[in-house]
Amino acid sequence: MDFDTAHQFLLQQTLSPAADQRETFIACLHQGKPPIPGQVTSLLLALKVIYEALKDEPVLDRTLLKALLVLIDDSGHLYRQGTTEGVIWPPLLEDDLTRLRQSARAIVTGQTE
């Protein structure tokens, strides 16, 4: 996966307009459905590619930051909200969300934890 593909995939999975997002990562969580198989793995790969490409950049694009904040904040909130509403999430989803948040934070800060 190259940077442009990774960047586009991340934006599509987090910031797509409502009409286009029935199967996106965030839309699935919002609907109380687990992510589509392979979606988390693809997001983690995209985040790794983005991190490697931007780790030395002093400034990040606002749209990219918005997408990263969706992963850092909204994904956890939607997970907790679903749990409160009785959604039975896949057993490893909470760990996957932690990995996604860590990867997104690494891009924002320019360093891994």
N, C-alpha and C positions, 0 to 999 in steps of 0.2 A: 504494500500500500504506500503510495507517495503522499506528500504533504497535501496537495490539492484535494485528493480523494478523501483523506482523513479529515480534513477541515470541513469539506462538504458533508460528509457522513455525520460528523458531530453536530453540525448545525441542523441537519435534517432530523436527527433523532431527538433534538432538544428544543428547537425553535420553529419548527414548521407551522404554517398557518393551520388553524383548526380543521379546515376542510381536508387537508392533506395528511393529517396525523393519526389516523385510526390505528395504525400498526407501529407507530414510533415508540421508542423506549419510554419516554415520559408519558405519552398517551396511554400506554398499557398500564403503567403504575396508577395514573389518574383514574382509569376505569376499574381499578382493583383486579387487574389481570397480570399474571407474571409476564416478564419480557419473553419475546419470541426466542426459541432456542438459537444460540449463537450471537444474539444481539449484544450481550454483555461482553463476550469475548471480542467481538468486532469493535465495540466502543473502547475497550482497554487497548487494543492494538492501535486504533486511531489516536488515542491519547498519548501512547508511547511515541508514535511518529511525530505528532505535534510537539511533544516535549523536546525530542531530539532536534527538531528543526528550529525551535524558538528558545532553547535554554539560555542562549547568550544575548537574546534580544532585550534591550532596555525598556521597550514599549510594546504593549499588546493591543490588538484591535478590540474595539468596544464590543462588537458583535461576538467575537470569540470569548471575551470575558463573560458576556451574558450567558452564553452556552455553558461555560464552565461553572458559573454560579448556579445554573439550573441543576447541574450534577451535584454540586457541593451541598446546596440547600434544599432544593425542591424534591429531589429523589428521596432523601431521608424523611422529609415531611410527609410525602405521599405514602411511603412505606409505613410510617407510624400511624397515619390516618387510616390506612387500610386495615392495619392490625386492630386498631380500636373498633373499627366497623365489622370485625369478624372475618376479614379476608385471611385465608390460609395461603401464605406465600410459600414458594419452594424453599426447602431447608437451607440452601446456601445463598439465598438472595441477599440477606443482611450482610454477609461477608463480601459478596460481590459489590454491593453499594459502598462498603467501606473502601474497597480497592479503587472503585471509580472516584470516590471523593479524594483519596490520597493522590491519585494520578492527576486529577484536575488541580488540586492544590499545588502540586509540584510544578505544573505549567505556570500558574500564577506567581509563585515565589521564585521560580527558576532553580529550584533545588529539590532533591528527593529527601524524604524524611529519614 
